[in-house]
Amino acid sequence: MLDQGLHGMGIALSAETRARLMAYVGLLAKWNRVYNLTSIRNADEMVTHHLLDSLAVLPHLEGIARLADVGSGGGLPGIPLAIAAAERFPVLAVTSIETVGKKASFQQQAKIELGLANFTVVNERVEKVRAEPPFDAIISRAFSELSDFVGLTAHLLAPGGRFLAMKGVYPHDEIARLPAGFAVAQSFPLEVPGLGAERHLIILEKT
């Protein structure tokens, strides 16, 4: 299912990288029985709803060296992106900022077991985090309103950097509620094989 999904999205990854992605699913399923990291219990659904859904944005990360993933829970999309980026974009480093201690602990364990040298976990409220140097881009897959996303994370973004918001249906209402000083730079529909739902990547910038 992973191989077919990646082929459908036009993303080529080595057998070693695909094996690490599936090892992450195994860890997520194992820890989920105790820590309730995701409401999805079925391994096949974890592949489509978590792995493929996260990796759909991979082609849009080219040129980014420092990426922050905010509120990633069980490490989504940060961990799958870090695994794939080790092969596709070796300069990319992913920092996950996660408030909940048990979720940050899982991510740290996944980092160790999967050997993710390009992945860092910060267990802190995002508004208290300071980044030096700041991040080239900030991504979120499960954050709330776009206005909250940019409001809580803008202090972490480098000049000229961008916010990458992973959404379902195109969020017209949320975009209308963006605070002054922020605007949509680009948007892309994302095709996720086997998901059966709309997905969009909304790229925001400071104006």
Order of alpha helices (4+ residues) and beta strands (2+ residues): alpha-alpha-alpha-beta-alpha-beta-alpha-beta-beta-alpha-beta-alpha-beta-beta
